[in-house]
Amino acid sequence: EKVKMTKTSSSSAIAPPRLISQTIGSTDSLEISVHSLPKPLIREFRHVFGDKYLTSVMNDDDDDEKNSNESLSMLQQKGSCELLAIPTNQHARHDLVAIGDEIEREKDRLLNVFLDFGQEFTSKLRAVGNWADFIDPCSGLPMLSLDCNKVYSEVDGMECLLNYKVHNAGFCKILTHPKWGSSVYPATIFCYAPPQVVNEILKDYPSVSYDTTKTKK
């Protein structure tokens, strides 16, 4: 049965929303923030992922000694690791509630931007021994935990984490961004890592102004 998430305060935020780009000068930007998981989202996380995050990503290596050392390192870090949600939102060029070929092309563009960023960001976390995964916006399923078949609701997640407004349109829930309205494309990354490690990785991405697409110096 689908777990229902409820709205919470923004007190879960470890790093508030800011607009970034993957590279300096890029016109593709993502709003990103870092959150500890409030109780409703912990239930949803476990519904989708189970206990996959407790398995070190290093265990795929064939070198037993290396695995042993890295497992020890992970155990030493255990006290500082937290389950974190990293919601991203992109400003779409069109209202995504509309339909048509142009809208579908825009969704494809936004999907590719997120997939590129999600793959890069989770790879950086996994490279230092942390569990990380990201949600496929098309299916709602995890991209890396391939044996998981429970769907994550991006709209409910954004409402829970960011208090962004949601309204119903028939059988669909529509997310409304405070600056962009329904011209928004949500997608989420999850990880089990020390918050300071996540923030250090995010610092490497250049900030972008909400008012322009120019990268801040």
N, C-alpha and C positions, 0 to 999 in steps of 0.2 A: 504494500500500500504506500502511496506517495506521502512523504512527510510534509506537513504544512509548516511553512515558516511564517513567523509573525514579525512585525516591525519592531525594531529596537532603537535605542539611542545610538548616536554616533560615537559613544565612548569606546567602542571597539577599535577605533582608528589608532594605529601606531604611527603611520605617516599619512598626513592628509592628502586629498587629491591634488595632483599637479599634472600639467600637460608636458609630455616628453616626445621626443622623436628618437628613432633608432640610431640615426646618424645625423651629424651636423649638416644643415642645409636641406634635409628631407622635408617634403611637403606633407608627408604622412605622419600624423601625430596621434598619440593615445593619452587619454586621461587615466592616471593610475594612482592607486593608494594601497596601503598595507593595513590589514586588520587582523586582530586576534578573533577567533571564532566565538560569537555569542552562542548561548545554549541552543536556540532554534537552528542555527547553522551547523553546529556540531552534530545534531541529529540528522540533518540533511547530508552532511559529509559522510557520516557512517553509513547512511542509506545507499550512497553512491559508491563509496570506495571500500567500505568495510575496514579492515586493519592493514591495508596495503602499505600505508605509510610507515609501519613499524619494521618493514623489511628494508635493510640497507641496500641501496642501488649498487653497492660495490660487490655484492654476492654473486654477480654474474661472472666475475673474474675466475680464471682457473688456477691462479696462484694461491695455494692454501695459506702460505705464510703471510702474503700480502693481505689476504682477506682477514686473517687473524688480527694483524696489526691495525687494520682499518676498522674492524669491528670494535676493537678496544677503544680506538679514538672516538668512535660514534657513541660508545657507552659513556665515555668521559664527558661528551658534549650533551648527553641526554638531558641533564638538568636545565640547560639553556635553550633547548629546542622547544618550539611551539608549533601547533597547527595554525597556519596563517592562510588567509584568503587575500588575493591580490586582484581586485576587480579592475577591469579596464573598460573604458568607453571611448568610442570614436565618434567624432562629429561627421555625420553623413552629409553628402552634398544635396541630398533630396530627403523629403519626408518618407521614411521607410514604411509608413502605414499604407502608402499608395502602392499601386500595382503597375506592371508594364516592363518591357524589356530594359529600359533605362534603369529602373529600380533594381532589377536583377543583376545588371552589370555592376551597379554600385555596391550591392551586397557582396558580390564576388570579390571586388577590389578590397573592401573592408575585411572580408574573411582572410584574404591572403596577407594583408598587413598584420592581422592578429596572429595568424599561424606562424609567420616569420618571427615575430617578436616572442611568441610563446615558446617556440622551439629553442630560440637563442637563450632566453632567460632561464628556462628550466634546465637546459644543458649546462649553464654556468653553475647552477645550484647543485645539480647531480654530480658535476665534476669534482666537487669538494665533499662528496659523501652525503648530501642531503636528499631526501625524497622530494620529488616535485612532479606535478602533472598539470595539464591544462585541458579545459573543456572544449570540445568541438562545437562551435556555435550552431552548426547545421543539425547535428543529431542530439546534442545535449549530453553526449557520452564522453568519458575520458579518452584522451588521445594516446596516452602511454600505457595505462593499465587496461590492457586489451581484453581481459576476461571479466571486466565489469560491464553490466548491462542495465544499470539503473540510470535514469535520465535526471540531470540537474537542471533546475529552472533558473536561468539567468535573470529573468525579470524579478522573480521572488527574491533572489540573492541580492540584487541591487537595492531593492526596497529594504531588505533587512540590514544590510551593511551601511548604506549611504542615505537611507531615508528618502530616496528619490520616489516621486509620486508614480503610482500605477493606476490606470483606469481600464475598465473592461470595454471591449468592442466586440460584441457578439460572444463567441467562444474564446476569443483571444485576449490576453492581457497586454497592454501597451505601456511601455516604460516612457516616462517623461523626464528628460534631463532639465535641471533648473536654468541652463543657459541655451540649450539646443532644442528643447521640446522633444518631439518624437523623431527628430532627425539624429538618432543615436543608435549605435551598434555596440551592445554589451557583450563581454566575454571575460571569463575568469580563470585565473591560475591559482592552484593550491600548492602548499608546500609544508614540510615539517622541517623547520630549520630555526637557528637563532635569529631573532629579528634584526640584530645588528649586521648579520651577514647579508640578509636580504636588502637592507637599506644601503649597505656599501655597494652592492651590485647596481642598485637603482641610481646611485649617485653618478655612475659613469654615463648615464643617458642625459643628453642635453635637454634643458627645459625650454619650453615654447610658450609664448604669450597666448592667452585665450583670445585676445583681440586681433592678433596677427598670426601669420604662419612663420614669422621670422624667428630664428633661434636666438635666445638671449645669450649675451656674451658672459 
